């Protein structure tokens, strides 16, 4: 199911915990699986559960609770726009509208070419940098303006 490289990464995460606590690596294992496969199918979550010696429902609970895990296919670039109060006060609504028009999609949708998925995020934890968005759960882009958004999107294309 997962490559040997991903399994080795998961094994390094498991090694951080006592042997009887290897299920503590579930969040890291899900992140590693998602990085390789793009999203977490039921089959993938079952594989992770088996690998960590967990019941599948416990893995589903983690994956469905945190918004960084995707339970359905997403575009190559998942962009999560912060819509919390701080970012909204700093212009996040305008940035979101600009992105929707630019990409031709709304929140929760993916462009026809499969390149971009647009998500709404509650708080990304960088209120002083707003408005901001997160690309693929890894790259935070702050102090956004329509021009800066256009520049970032063209870099991603």
Secondary structure, DSSP 8 states (H G I E B T S, - for coil): ---HHHHHHHHHHHTTS-GGGGGGGHHHHHHHHHHHHSS--HHHHHHHHHHHT--HHHHHHHHHHSTTS-SS---SEEEEEE-SHHHHHTTHHHHHHHHHHHHT--TTEE-TTSSEEEEEES--S-GGG-S-EEETTTEEE-S--HHHHHHHHHHH-
